[in-house]
Amino acid sequence: MSLKQAKEFVASATKVLKKYYSFIGPGLVVSVSYMDPGNYQTSVSSGSMYQYKLCFIIFMANISAIILQALCVKLGSVTGLDLAEMCRLHLDPKLNLFMYICAELAIIATDLAEVVGTAIALEIIFGIPMLIGVFITVLDVLIILMAYRKDGTMKQTRFFESFVSILVLATCVCFIMELFKCNFEPGTGWEIFKGFLPVHREVFTESTALFLSCGIVGSTVMPHSLYLGSALVQPRLKEYDEKHDKEIVQEGDSDSDAIVDFPPQTSRLRRISDGSILIRKYKPSFSAIKYCLTFSYIELVISLFTVAVFVNSAILIVAGSSLYGKPDAEDADLLSIYKMLSYYISPTAGFVFALSMLFAGQSAGIVCTMAGQIISEGFIHWNIKPWKRRIFTRVLAIVPVVIVISIMGREGVSKVMNSSQVVLSFILPIVSAPLIYFTSKKEFMTVHDVSPNSSETSLLLENDHHSNRSGQYVHKQISFENGTFLRTVSILTWLVITSLNIYLLVQFAHGASI
């Protein structure tokens, strides 16, 4: 390679890295949904009973998550709408209402784990009684109020993403420290590597291992992350179109949910015959989609593999190295796990575990509350202020925990966690089905690309402010619907997740618990 070629390669690689850096954020925020305190109990039970053998299940669960989240990225990028908005616009009203109820239940069930995890961490670290700690978790809503606006500027979006990323990084650092505290025996590295391979028959043949595998899938792939993922990708698309003066809009009647596609050159409000004002709704241009989609995929995959897979695997590995074969480890709750790590490894290890739970619980609570706003706005278009919606979403999660702790004390916390897993296992197949349906339909996933220099002039609006560029446009339709391979993989993923969750529900019905 000549010096000139080397310089060109470095320049090209630098350009790609700079572009990738500008896309970092949405994947990290989504990854928070896959490493909340609800995962801790399941992963510790798996490690204490099967050591490193269920690492393969964590890996496969995240592969499933990547497939579903990639569909979310595609849906949000191509349509300019999140999954909740698509359901409101294209599903039967009764089915839409059912989907909304399921989504809200998923938010409540997920938030329960965040509230409990954060409250326990506050009790361990600061000695704050659990009941008071539950109320303190409301503070993350205030953070969202200051940092997040769904339709805010790119600067506001990046600030919010940076804040959540710091909490994610802090969680990862805690588990790196935790791994260094473990006393690994010679040959442990090879055993951990084998754990990520499908070579252990007991994982697929023993009922307990299969049950724990279902629990890992159920606690890893979170329903609310699908609505979140389809919304987070949109700010960068809009930023691109604004910079290149290619804003595309959809316009709909303010009194209905009807949305009508207009050509890209239409960028102002119009009035219909009865005088009501049409609402502007941003829809990405083909150029923006082409510029952003690939890097959105890359950022998502890297974030989930480097953060979600690492944290969930680290929890299992720490449990496998320190709690494997120890009495009562498989039935331990979060507080018991802290005590065992403090006893079998060191007090510092227990403290770091509690600290990681605080960071994970706080970041997951913020993200979950944000997803609650996306869901309520998308499904039913609530006409109340965002801060009221966020507080309402948070209170819905806090009230059940307060009742359980007040009546049953700490013993009820484990039951709350188990109950939340049952709800999430039931809801995940329901909320993921429309995602696969929408992304597989050409009518939803078609983009209109309008370029200069065409004999077709019917799309040109005489009074449009873009009309001075050219008097003629070429109009192409590009479809981003799932191909045969992706459609097959996504459906198989849905069937596997559904089957595992049904099995999990059956086991819960027979008295099993994690």
Sequence and secondary structure as in RCSB ss.txt:
>XXXX:A:sequence
MSLKQAKEFVASATKVLKKYYSFIGPGLVVSVSYMDPGNYQTSVSSGSMYQYKLCFIIFMANISAIILQALCVKL
GSVTGLDLAEMCRLHLDPKLNLFMYICAELAIIATDLAEVVGTAIALEIIFGIPMLIGVFITVLDVLIILMAYRK
DGTMKQTRFFESFVSILVLATCVCFIMELFKCNFEPGTGWEIFKGFLPVHREVFTESTALFLSCGIVGSTVMPHS
LYLGSALVQPRLKEYDEKHDKEIVQEGDSDSDAIVDFPPQTSRLRRISDGSILIRKYKPSFSAIKYCLTFSYIEL
VISLFTVAVFVNSAILIVAGSSLYGKPDAEDADLLSIYKMLSYYISPTAGFVFALSMLFAGQSAGIVCTMAGQII
SEGFIHWNIKPWKRRIFTRVLAIVPVVIVISIMGREGVSKVMNSSQVVLSFILPIVSAPLIYFTSKKEFMTVHDV
SPNSSETSLLLENDHHSNRSGQYVHKQISFENGTFLRTVSILTWLVITSLNIYLLVQFAHGASI
>XXXX:A:secstr
  HHHHHHHHHHHHHHHHHHHHH SHHHHHHHTTSSHHHHHHHHHHHHHHTTTTHHHHHHHHHHHHHHHHHHHHH
HHHHSS HHHHHHHHS HHHHHHHHHHHHHHHHHHHHHHHHHHHHHHHHHH   HHHHHHHTTHHHHHHHHH  T
T  HHHHHHHHHHHHHHHHHHHHHHHHHHHHS   TTHHHHHHHHTSS  THHHH HHHHHHHHHHHHHHS THH
HHHHHHHTHHHHHHHHHHTT   EEEEETTS  EEE  TT  S  B TT  BEEEEE   HHHHHHHHHHHHHHH
HHHIIIIIIHHHHHHHHHHHHHTTT TTGGG  HHHHHHHHHHHT HHHHHHHHHHHHHHHHHHHHHHHHHHHHH
HHHHH   S HHHHHHHHHHHHHHHHHHHHHHHTTHHHHHHHHHHHHHHHHHHHHHHHHHHHHHT TTTSEEEEE
EEEEEE TT  TT TTTTS S EEEEEEE    HHHHHHHHHHHHHHHHHHHHHHHHHHTT   
